Amino acid sequence: QVQLVESGGGLVQPGGSLRLSCAASGSIFSMYAMSWYRQAPGKERELVATINSAAGSTHYKGSLKGRFTISRDNAKNTVHLQMNSLKPDDTALYYCNAYSPVTEYDYWGQGTQVTVSS
């Protein structure tokens, strides 16, 4: 099993930046594909970005590419989401996700709130 703890959320003005972090424990972190999802009030949870286990491949929600960057440090069991040029529409609860291609099981963190407002 994997335990995930997100941090780094907060209140930021439009145009600002935040860096989210997700610390993983409990299993071999490098085996998992890691993703960030977000869920805004009244909306479905959506995929923001994914990075594969070897950190060689990334995928982004189309409209976010260029503003958001996902990265991971397998030595520190962490994954990050750098968010730049934030907009009010980016306001959501952001979740860290770990996916095991071996067991095909998903693990989720509790989420960290990002609010973009002036």
MIDRENZA-875841 format. One line per 2 residues: number of its first residue (from 1); for each residue z, x, y of N, C-alpha, C, CB. Coordinates in steps of 0.05 Angstrom, whole numbers, always signed. Glycine has a CB too. Example, Ala and Ser with C-alpha at 12.3 -4.5 7.8 and 13.67 -1.06 7.14 Angstrom:
1) +156:+264:-114:+156:+246:-90:+156:+264:-66:+181:+226:-89  +142:+257:-45:+143:+273:-21:+157:+258:+1:+114:+282:-12
END
This chain:
1) +0:+17:-24:+0:+0:+0:+0:+17:+25:+24:-19:+0  -8:+5:+47:-9:+19:+72:+6:+2:+93:-39:+23:+82
3) +23:+15:+108:+36:+3:+131:+23:+13:+157:+67:+9:+131  +17:-5:+174:+3:+1:+199:+19:-8:+223:-25:-12:+200
5) +22:+10:+243:+37:+3:+267:+19:+11:+291:+64:+18:+268  +13:-10:+307:-4:-5:+331:+14:+0:+355:-22:-29:+336
7) +2:+14:+374:+16:+19:+400:-5:+24:+421:+35:+43:+398  +4:+24:+446:-14:+31:+468:-25:+8:+484:-37:+46:+457
9) -19:-16:+476:-28:-39:+491:-12:-42:+517:-26:-65:+475  -21:-61:+534:-8:-65:+559:-25:-80:+579:+1:-39:+571
11) -16:-81:+603:-30:-94:+625:-45:-73:+641:-10:-110:+644  -71:-78:+645:-88:-59:+660:-106:-75:+678:-104:-41:+640
13) -113:-63:+700:-132:-76:+719:-161:-74:+709:-129:-64:+747  -178:-92:+717:-206:-90:+710:-217:-63:+718:-222:-112:+723
15) -233:-51:+701:-243:-24:+706:-226:-2:+695:-247:-21:+734  -202:-9:+687:-184:+12:+677:-188:+19:+648:-156:+2:+681
17) -171:+36:+638:-174:+46:+610:-147:+44:+596:-183:+75:+610  -149:+41:+570:-126:+42:+552:-134:+57:+527:-115:+14:+546
19) -115:+69:+514:-119:+82:+488:-100:+70:+468:-117:+113:+490  -110:+56:+449:-94:+44:+428:-91:+65:+405:-106:+18:+418
21) -68:+64:+392:-63:+81:+369:-53:+64:+346:-44:+104:+376  -59:+73:+322:-50:+60:+298:-39:+82:+279:-72:+43:+285
23) -14:+81:+273:-2:+100:+254:+0:+87:+227:+26:+109:+264  -10:+102:+207:-10:+92:+179:+9:+107:+162:-38:+93:+168
25) +21:+94:+143:+39:+107:+124:+38:+92:+98:+68:+108:+135  +47:+106:+77:+50:+93:+51:+28:+98:+31:+51:+65:+55
27) +6:+110:+39:-15:+115:+20:-33:+137:+30:-32:+89:+15  -54:+143:+16:-71:+165:+24:-90:+155:+45:-87:+176:+0
29) -84:+161:+70:-98:+150:+93:-127:+156:+92:-86:+161:+119  -135:+179:+83:-163:+187:+84:-180:+171:+66:-166:+216:+77
31) -168:+155:+48:-184:+139:+29:-194:+113:+42:-167:+133:+5  -183:+106:+65:-188:+80:+76:-208:+81:+99:-162:+68:+86
33) -225:+61:+100:-240:+55:+124:-222:+41:+144:-266:+38:+118  -222:+50:+169:-204:+39:+189:-220:+24:+210:-188:+61:+202
35) -208:+2:+218:-222:-15:+238:-202:-25:+259:-236:-39:+225  -212:-33:+281:-198:-48:+301:-211:-76:+304:-197:-34:+329
37) -194:-96:+303:-203:-124:+308:-188:-134:+333:-198:-142:+283  -197:-156:+344:-183:-168:+365:-185:-199:+363:-193:-158:+393
39) -165:-212:+375:-166:-241:+375:-155:-251:+401:-149:-253:+352  -172:-264:+416:-165:-276:+441:-155:-304:+437:-189:-276:+461
41) -139:-315:+455:-128:-342:+452:-151:-363:+448:-111:-350:+476  -148:-379:+427:-168:-400:+422:-193:-390:+409:-174:-413:+447
43) -194:-364:+402:-219:-353:+390:-213:-341:+363:-231:-333:+409  -234:-337:+347:-231:-325:+321:-227:-295:+324:-255:-331:+303
45) -214:-283:+304:-212:-254:+304:-239:-242:+300:-192:-245:+281  -245:-221:+315:-271:-208:+313:-268:-178:+310:-288:-214:+338
47) -288:-166:+296:-288:-138:+292:-296:-124:+318:-308:-130:+270  -280:-103:+325:-286:-87:+349:-301:-62:+341:-260:-81:+364
49) -289:-47:+322:-301:-21:+314:-290:-13:+287:-296:+0:+335  -307:+2:+272:-300:+12:+246:-307:+41:+244:-314:-4:+224
51) -290:+57:+230:-296:+85:+225:-291:+89:+195:-279:+104:+242  -310:+103:+182:-307:+106:+153:-286:+127:+147:-334:+114:+140
53) -281:+131:+121:-258:+147:+113:-262:+176:+121:-255:+146:+83  -286:+186:+121:-291:+214:+127:-296:+218:+157:-315:+224:+112
55) -294:+197:+172:-298:+198:+202:-327:+206:+208:-279:+217:+214  -345:+202:+190:-372:+210:+195:-390:+187:+205:-384:+221:+171
57) -380:+163:+204:-396:+140:+211:-379:+120:+226:-409:+127:+186  -390:+109:+248:-376:+89:+263:-394:+65:+268:-366:+100:+290
59) -381:+42:+273:-396:+18:+279:-381:+3:+300:-401:+0:+253  -396:-9:+319:-383:-23:+341:-395:-51:+343:-386:-8:+367
61) -379:-70:+353:-389:-95:+363:-409:-88:+385:-366:-114:+373  -433:-100:+383:-455:-91:+400:-449:-88:+429:-477:-109:+396
63) -435:-108:+440:-431:-108:+469:-410:-88:+478:-422:-136:+478  -395:-76:+458:-374:-58:+465:-382:-28:+463:-350:-62:+448
65) -404:-24:+450:-413:+4:+447:-419:+16:+474:-439:+5:+429  -408:+40:+478:-411:+53:+504:-386:+51:+520:-433:+42:+519
67) -370:+30:+516:-344:+28:+530:-320:+35:+512:-341:-1:+541  -323:+29:+487:-301:+34:+468:-309:+56:+449:-294:+8:+452
69) -289:+72:+441:-294:+94:+422:-272:+94:+401:-296:+121:+436  -279:+93:+376:-260:+94:+354:-260:+123:+343:-266:+74:+332
71) -236:+132:+336:-234:+159:+325:-210:+159:+306:-231:+181:+346  -209:+179:+288:-187:+181:+270:-179:+210:+266:-193:+168:+243
73) -154:+214:+259:-144:+241:+252:-131:+238:+225:-124:+251:+274  -145:+246:+204:-135:+243:+177:-110:+260:+172:-156:+249:+156
75) -108:+282:+186:-85:+300:+183:-59:+287:+194:-90:+327:+196  -63:+269:+214:-40:+256:+227:-37:+227:+219:-41:+259:+257
77) -55:+218:+201:-55:+190:+192:-56:+170:+216:-29:+184:+176  -73:+175:+234:-75:+158:+258:-105:+151:+263:-63:+172:+282
79) -108:+129:+275:-134:+120:+285:-130:+110:+314:-147:+97:+267  -150:+116:+331:-147:+109:+359:-171:+92:+368:-146:+135:+376
81) -166:+77:+389:-188:+63:+402:-186:+68:+432:-187:+32:+396  -205:+84:+442:-206:+89:+471:-223:+67:+483:-218:+117:+477
83) -211:+53:+503:-224:+31:+516:-227:+37:+546:-209:+5:+511  -252:+38:+555:-257:+44:+583:-271:+21:+596:-275:+69:+585
85) -271:+21:+623:-284:+0:+638:-276:-28:+628:-315:+3:+637  -251:-32:+625:-241:-57:+614:-247:-81:+632:-211:-55:+609
87) -252:-103:+619:-258:-128:+632:-238:-149:+624:-287:-137:+626  -235:-170:+640:-217:-192:+633:-224:-204:+605:-218:-214:+654
89) -249:-204:+597:-257:-214:+571:-247:-197:+548:-287:-216:+570  -238:-173:+554:-226:-156:+533:-197:-163:+527:-228:-127:+541
91) -186:-181:+542:-158:-190:+537:-156:-203:+510:-149:-209:+559  -138:-192:+494:-135:-202:+466:-112:-187:+453:-161:-198:+450
93) -105:-197:+430:-86:-182:+412:-104:-165:+394:-68:-202:+395  -98:-139:+395:-115:-120:+380:-100:-111:+355:-121:-95:+397
95) -114:-113:+332:-103:-108:+306:-116:-83:+294:-106:-132:+288  -100:-68:+280:-110:-46:+264:-113:-55:+235:-90:-21:+265
97) -134:-47:+223:-141:-55:+195:-148:-31:+178:-164:-76:+195  -138:-31:+154:-145:-10:+134:-158:-24:+110:-120:+7:+126
99) -181:-14:+102:-195:-26:+80:-199:-5:+58:-223:-38:+89  -192:-12:+34:-196:+6:+11:-221:-2:-4:-171:+6:-7
101) -241:+15:-5:-265:+8:-20:-260:+9:-50:-287:+28:-14  -237:+21:-59:-230:+22:-87:-219:-4:-96:-211:+45:-92
103) -199:-14:-82:-185:-39:-89:-197:-63:-75:-156:-37:-83  -214:-58:-55:-225:-79:-38:-203:-96:-26:-244:-97:-55
105) -182:-83:-17:-160:-97:-5:-157:-89:+24:-134:-92:-20  -150:-109:+41:-145:-104:+69:-116:-103:+76:-159:-126:+86
107) -109:-85:+94:-82:-84:+105:-83:-87:+135:-68:-57:+97  -63:-101:+146:-63:-107:+175:-37:-98:+188:-68:-136:+179
109) -40:-89:+213:-17:-85:+230:-9:-111:+243:-22:-63:+250  +12:-109:+260:+23:-133:+273:+8:-139:+299:+52:-129:+279
111) -7:-120:+309:-22:-124:+333:-8:-113:+358:-28:-153:+337  -25:-106:+378:-15:-97:+404:-31:-112:+425:-18:-66:+407
113) -17:-123:+445:-29:-140:+465:-42:-123:+487:-9:-159:+477  -67:-130:+493:-81:-118:+515:-88:-141:+535:-107:-103:+506
115) -79:-137:+559:-85:-157:+580:-99:-143:+603:-59:-171:+590  -122:-153:+610:-138:-141:+632:-138:-162:+655:-167:-134:+623
117) -124:-155:+676:-121:-174:+698:-114:-160:+724:-99:-195:+691  -123:-170:+746:-116:-159:+772:-91:-173:+783:-139:-161:+792
END
